[in-house]
Amino acid sequence: MNADDVKILVIGAGVNGSAVVTKLVHAGLSATVLARGKRCEEIRDEGIIIEDPFNHKRTVTRVPVIDSLGPDDIYDFILVIVRKNQIADLLPVLAHNKSQNIVFMGNNLSGPDEFAKILDKKRIMLGTVVAGGKRDGEVIRAMTSTPLSSPFGEVDGSITPRLKRLVKILNHAGIKAAASKNMIDFQMTHAAGVAIVGKLTMKYHCDLHAFARCTEDLKLIVAARREAHQVLHSLGHKIVPLAEDAIRFLPGFLYIASMRALLNSKLGEVGLAYHVSQAPDEMQQLADELRDLVDRSGLPVPAIRKVLEMN
C-alpha cells in the first residue's frame, strides 16, 4: 500500500488520536491530525511525544497538524477520536465538510442516531479506541496497542468495501482491526462497563489500590454489570463480544478476584486510572447515558442506581 492510496484526518490529539496518527505516519500514509490551541502549537513545534509507561521509552513523531476543518478539505477517512461529550460541538463542522467516510471511535452508550440528526447517516462509521493512558503536558504516556483486534463497522452491520478498506489500512499501520457486524451493540456493551467502573473509580479519586480493597464495591460492579446487560437486552441489543456475556455465569468471587488483580496492576493504572483521572466529564456523560437507558427499560436495577448516585 503506497502513501498516495489514502488521505486520513484524525480529529483529536489526546492519547488515542496521537497513537493512531503516529502509527499511520510511520506506515508511510498521508495522515494529518486536527488539534487546537496549545496542543496544536506543541505538535507543530515538538511533534507528538509518546512514552511507554512500562519501559519509559520515548518516540517523537513529526506529523502534519491543522487547527480547523473547512467544507472542501476532503479526506478518504476522518477518524473522530475525542471524548463522547466533545462530539456535539464537532457535528456541525463535520456536516459542512464534504468527506464521505467519518469514523466515530470511542465510548458511546446512546448509539449513532444522535449523530445522524445532523450528519448524513450514510457517512457514519463506528470504531473503538486502540490505546490507553494519559497526557502529561506535551507527553503522551500510553500503551499504544492491544493484544486483541479492535472492531470497526457500519451502522447497519453490513460489511462494505469501504469498511474492508479501512480495516486493511489500519492493519497495515500496525493497528489491529477487524470488521464487525454488531458495532452498535459492541460500543454499548463496552460503554456500559466503562460507565459503571468509571464512576466507582472516581469515588476513590483514581486510587485503584484502595478500590481493590473494598470487596463490597467489587461485588457492586458484578451486580451492576449484570443489570446493565439486562437493560441492553430489554432494549433489543445484544451483548457483544460474546465473552462479555460470561459475567452472567461466572461465579462472583472469580470476577472479583480478576477485577482486584487488574486494579492492583500497572495495566489497571494505565488503562483505567490514567483515563478516568483526565476524563471525569466523559465518565459523567456515560453515566447520564446509562441512566437514560435504565429509565427507558423500566427495569428495577438497584445496583446500577447505587453506582449512578455516587459523587
Secondary structure, 3 states (H helix, E strand, C coil): CCHHHCEEEEECCCHHHHHHHHHHHHCCCEEEEECCHHHHHHHHHHCEEEECCCCCCEEEECCCEECCCCCCCCCCEEEECCCHHHHHHHHHHHHHCCCCCEEEECCCCCCCHHHHCCCCHHHEEEECCCCEEEEECCEEEEECCCCCCEEEEECCCCCCHHHHHHHHHHHHCCCCEEEECCHHHHHHHHHHHHHHHHHHHHHCCCCHHHHHHCHHHHHHHHHHHHHHHHHHHHCCCCCCCHHHHHHHCCCHHHHHHHHHHHHCCHHHHHHHHHHHHHCHHHHHHHHHHHHHHHHHHCCCCHHHHHHHCCC
